[in-house]
């Protein structure tokens, strides 16, 4: 004889219900990482990187200025190629 009152009703969980705890844990980890990265890390590295980029750009500009002032650049002469500058004839 089966006693209906003692039987336990079990419900089948859908795949979404089974994955809900994993999704919640992933969201908490992502939010925690974002909060940690935003508020608890020093931005000194970012400032140092900007200073290094500024120094590199300054060196590039200095090299260009030195090249423009050099004898190689000032010694350049424009010699036109006559056939290119002739009027077009049909």
C-alpha positions in Angstrom: 0.0 0.0 0.0 1.4 3.4 -1.0 0.9 6.3 1.3 0.3 9.4 -0.8 1.0 11.8 2.0 4.6 10.5 2.5 5.5 10.8 -1.2 7.6 13.7 -2.1 6.6 15.7 -5.2 9.7 16.5 -7.3 9.7 19.1 -10.0 11.9 18.8 -13.1 14.1 21.9 -13.4 14.4 23.5 -16.8 17.9 24.1 -18.2 17.7 27.8 -17.5 16.8 27.1 -13.9 19.8 24.7 -13.6 22.2 27.4 -15.1 20.8 30.3 -13.0 23.3 29.8 -10.1 26.3 29.6 -12.5 25.1 32.8 -14.3 24.7 34.6 -11.0 28.2 33.5 -9.8 29.7 34.7 -13.1 28.0 38.0 -12.8 29.2 38.5 -9.2 32.8 37.7 -10.3 32.6 40.1 -13.2 31.1 42.9 -11.1 33.7 42.3 -8.3 36.6 42.4 -10.8 35.2 45.6 -12.4 34.8 47.3 -9.0 38.3 46.1 -7.9 39.9 47.3 -11.1 38.1 50.7 -11.0 38.5 51.7 -7.3 41.3 49.7 -5.8 44.1 49.8 -8.4 46.6 52.6 -8.7 46.5 54.6 -11.8 50.2 55.4 -11.5 51.0 53.0 -14.3 48.6 54.8 -16.6 50.2 58.2 -15.9 53.7 56.7 -16.4 52.7 55.2 -19.7 51.4 58.7 -20.8 54.7 60.3 -19.8 56.6 57.6 -21.8 54.4 58.2 -24.8 55.0 62.0 -24.5 58.7 61.4 -24.4 58.7 59.2 -27.4 56.6 61.7 -29.4 59.0 64.5 -28.4 62.0 62.4 -29.6 60.2 61.7 -33.0 59.6 65.5 -33.4 63.2 66.3 -32.5 64.4 63.8 -35.1 62.2 65.3 -37.8 63.4 68.8 -36.9 67.0 67.7 -37.0 66.4 66.1 -40.4 64.8 69.2 -41.8 67.7 71.3 -40.6 70.3 68.8 -41.9 72.4 69.2 -45.1 70.6 66.2 -46.7 67.3 67.9 -46.6 68.5 71.5 -47.5 70.6 70.1 -50.3 67.5 68.6 -52.1 66.6 70.3 -55.4 63.5 70.0 -57.4 64.4 69.1 -61.0 61.2 68.8 -63.1 60.9 66.0 -65.6 60.1 68.0 -68.8 57.8 65.4 -70.5 55.6 65.4 -67.4 55.1 69.2 -67.5 54.6 69.5 -71.3 51.1 70.5 -72.4 48.8 67.6 -73.4 48.5 67.2 -77.1 46.1 65.1 -79.1 
